[in-house]
Amino acid sequence: MEPSAPARQPATAKRDGVRRHLLDLIEQAGPGSALPAERDLALRLGVSRPTVRAAIDDLARTGLLVRQQGRGTFTSPHKITQELSGGTTNAFAVPPAEGYWTSRVLSFRITPAGAPRATRLKLSPALPVLRIVRLRLVDEEPMAIERIDLPAALVPGLAERDMESGNFYQLLRERYDVVVADAIQTIEPTVTNPDQADLLDVPVYAPVLLIERTTRDTAGRIVEFARSIYRGDRYRITSKLRFDSSSG
């Protein structure tokens, strides 16, 4: 009786092996490092190029790898970090995020608040609201799409150029004597639609962070409602936690 031939390794097992090898490369390499070409990886690992390509596609969808047309595949670039530092109360202090931030204003218009925005801002629906949509850039790279709603009466004379650079909360303090004091902010994961992907220069359905913030000033007025999406492959938030006897 002739010995049976060794069982062929399933395609999924081969792809998992390539994936583990790529994860090792990512861990060893620095942010923005180039990976070997697909052909070289296939020869090194003894698998087909489609198997290598499928493993790379899997890791690109999670944001660990980035494909650049005509250049190759790279590990994800350095992430911009925003730190939330626990203070002596239940709130968080918010230091400036890393990098040089500028903005490109996409929309700047005053309209009646309407029911949803009036509820958010605690205004009459007939009162005017300034809505600003801007693309936030860090060191000239797109990082976030930010939509801000403000009571128009709060910021008379505010112009598009005012929203292109500088610290917006500082502008509120110095020009309008509006001092922000606290905010309620939520963060949740989502993915990009085609328009967002085009603005952020990422694939459609790329992971992003959806951040919504309602901000009050020292007089207790709601002065801002902001809804932003930040690139999941380039932006992260860190926080310092304190524990006491009631912590779970």
N, C-alpha and C positions, 0 to 999 in steps of 0.2 A: 504494500500500500504506500503510495507516494505521500511524502509529507505535504501538508497543506501550506499554501503561501501565507506569509504574514499578513494580518489584517491591515488594510490601508487606514491611515489616520484620517478621521473625519475632517471635512473642510472647516467646520466650526472650531475643532480642537487646534488646527493649524493657525487659524486666525487668532485664537486666544493666546497661543504661544507667541505670535508676532506682537500682539498687544502688550503682553508682559515685558517683552524685550524693549518695546517703545517706551513703556512706562519707566523702565530702568534708565533709558537714555535721557528722558525728560528730567528724572530726578538728578542725574549727574550733570546735566548741562545747565547753563544759566539762562535767564529769560531772553527770548529773542534769538536763541541759537539755532543754526541750520541743522537739519537732519540729513543723513546720507540719502542719496537718490533712491527711488523705489527699486530700480534695477539692482543696485548694490546691496540693498537690504534683502531682496529676494535671493540673490546668490549666497549671501552670508548665512541666511537662515534655511536655505534649501526649500523654499516655497515659491509659488507663482507670484507674479507681479499683481494680479487681481486680488490675491489674498492679502498682500501687503497694503494695497490701496484700500481694501475694505476695512482693515484695522486702523489705518490712518484716518479714514472718514469717520469711524466711530469716535476716535479721540478728538477730532476736529469739532464734532457736534457737541462735545462736552466742554469745549473751550481750552483744552490742554495743548492742542496743536492748531496752527494757523497756516492755511495754504495761501501762497502769494503767486498769482498768475505769472508764469515766465521766470520765477525765481526759485520756487521749491517749497518745501515744508519747514516750518520753524516752530520752536517751542513758543508758548504764549509770552508776549512781552511783559515787562515789569508792570505790576499792578499799582495804580494810584491808591494810596491808603488814606482813608478818613477815619481819624480816631475819635471815639466818644469816650470821654473820661468821666468816671463817676465822681460826683461832688459830694458835699456833706449832706445833701438832701437826696430825694429820689430822682432828681433830674440829672442830665448829663451836660457837661461842658463840651463845647464844640470848637476845637482848635481848627485853624485853616487846613484844608487838604493839601497834599503835596502838589508840586508843579506850578507852572505859570498858567493861570486860567484866563481865557478871554471868551467872548461870545459873538456869534453871528445872529442878529435878530431876524427871525423868519416871519413874524407877524406882530403888529403893534396897533391895537385899535380899541376904541371905547364903544361899548354897547350897553344897553340896559341889562341889569343883572340877570333878570329872569329867575324862575323859581329855584333851580338847583344851586346856582351860584349865590343867590340871595340867602339861601339856607346855610350854605357854607360860611358866608361872610357876615351873617346876622344883619342883613340889610333889607330894605324894602325892595321888592322885585323891579320897581320902576327906576331905582337909582342907578347911575352909570357906574360901570366897572371897567377898569383898564385890564385887558388881557394881553399878555406878552408871551410869545413863544420864541425861544432862542435855542440855538445849538451851542452847547458848551464845549470848549476845546481846551485841552491841556497840552502845552508845548506844541500847539498847532495841530494836534491830533483830536478827532471827534471823540467825545467821552460821554455826553449825555444830551438828551432833548428835554428841555425844561419848559413847562407851561405855568405861568404865574398869573393869578387873578388878584387885583388890588382895588379897593374902593377908590374911584377916580378922584373924589374930593380930597383924598389923603395926599395925593402927589400932583398938584397942579403944576403944569410946565415940564413935567418929566418927558424927556425925549428919547428916541431910539438910541442915540449915541451914548446916553447915560448908562445903557444896559450892555454895552459892548466890552467894557473892562472895569476894573475897580471892584470895590466891596459894596454890594447893594445895601446891606444893613448900615454900613458906615454912611452912605449917601443919605439914607433915611434920617439918621441922627443929625447929620451936619446941615442938611438943606431944609428938612421938614420938621425937625425936632420930634421925630418919632423914634422912640427907643424900644427896640424889641426886647422882650423879657423871657418868654418861654414859648414852647411849641409842643404840639402833639404830632408825632411822626410815626408812620407805619412803613414797613419794608417787606416786600414779598417778591418771590421770583415770578417771572413771566418770560415770554419770547417776543421777538420783533415781528411786526407785520412788514410787508414790502416797502412801504414809505419810510418807516423807521430804519429798516436795514440799509436803505440807500443813504440816508443822512448819516448814519453811524459807521458806514463802510464795513458792514458785517453781513454774513449770510442771512437770508430770511429764516425765521424761527431760531435765531441765535439767542442764547440765554441773556437776559437782562434783569436788573433789579428795578422794580417799580417802587418809587418812594413818594408818599403823599405827606404833606406837612401843612398844618394849620398853626399860624403864628400870631401871638398876642403881644401887645406893647405893655409898657409899665402902667398904663391907665386901664388895662383889661380889655381893650378893643381888639377885635380880630383885624389884623392889618394885611394878611396875606394867606392865600391858599395856593400851594404849589404842588404840581403833579409832574414827576420827572421819571425818565427811564435812564438808567446808567448801564454801560456795557459790562456784562458779567465777566468778560475775559480781561478787562483792564481796570476794574474798580472793585475795591473791597472795603468793608467797614470793620474796624476792630473796636473792642470796648474792654474797659477794666471793670471787673466785678468785685463787689465787697459782700461778704457773707457774715451773717450773725446767727444767733441761736434759733431763729425762726426760718432760716433758709432750708429749702427742700433738697 
